[in-house]
Amino acid sequence: MPEYGTASRSVKSWTVACLRDVGSEAAATRYRRLKRQLRCLEDSCRRRSFTEASPQVPGWSRLSCRLRERIGVEAAGQRRTICSVAATRQVP
């Protein structure tokens, strides 16, 4: 939904997003999500198109919010850097 809050059903294209989510203890799970790119039909809209998002995976993100949170909790609990925990989970 664009900044105007107007829902659109006009599909411009489809895209596949390669995402990572919480998996086993050692590594992140990878999965693919088919997302719609929609057209904004409002005349005053500058963006003209936008990609659908969900609360768990924002449109721009390649990591789920669950995985981001888990990495942060582990880093704080183990007194490690976020980069080292992410590397352990094979997250770039």
N, C-alpha and C positions, 0 to 999 in steps of 0.2 A: 504494500500500500504506500503510495507516495506521500510526500509531506502534507498534502491537502486532506488526507484521510478519506479520499474517495476510492472505493474498491474498483478494480478493473478486471474485466474478464477477457480483454483483448490480448491474446497471446501473440507475442512477437517472435519468439523462438524458445527452444528448450536447450538446457545446458546440463552437463554432468559435472558435479562437484565431487572431488575425491576428498573425503573427510576422515578424521581420526577421532576415535572415541575411547572411553575407558574399556580396557579389555582385561587380559590376565594381569597378574601382578607385575610381570616383567615387561610387557610391551603393550603399545596402544593397538586397538583394533582399527583396521581401515575398512571403509565402506564407501560406496558411491551413492549419491543422491541425485535424482533427476529433478531439476528445478526449472520453473517457468520464468522466462523473461517477459514481462508484461508491458504493454503500452499504456502511457497515461493519456487519456483522451481530453484532459482539461486544456483549454487553449492557452492559459497563462502558465502552464507548467514548463519549467526550463529543462528538466531532466528528460522528458519524453518517454523514457523507459526505465524500468527498475526490475530487480530480481527478487523473487519471493524469498522470505526468510522465515525462520521459526524461533521461538524463544530459546531453544537449546542450541541452535546454530544460526548466528547472525549471518546476513547475506554475504559479508566480506570475509568471514572466518573460514579456516580450514580445520579448526579444532572445535569440538563440542565444548559448551560451557562446563559440562561435567568433567571433562578431561583437564581443562584449564584449572578448575577448582581443585581437583585431586593433586595436580602437580604443585600448586601453591601450598596446600596443606602438608604434603610430604616434605617440601622444602623447609617449611617453618618447623615442623615436628622433628626433623632430622638435622636441623641447623646446616642445611646445604643450600647452594645457590639453585635458583630455578633452572638455569641452564644445565646443571649437572643432573638434576632429577629428570628433566626433559630428555637428556641424552640417554639416561638409563631406560626410559620408556620408548626410545627410538623415535622421538619427536624432534624434527629439525628446528 
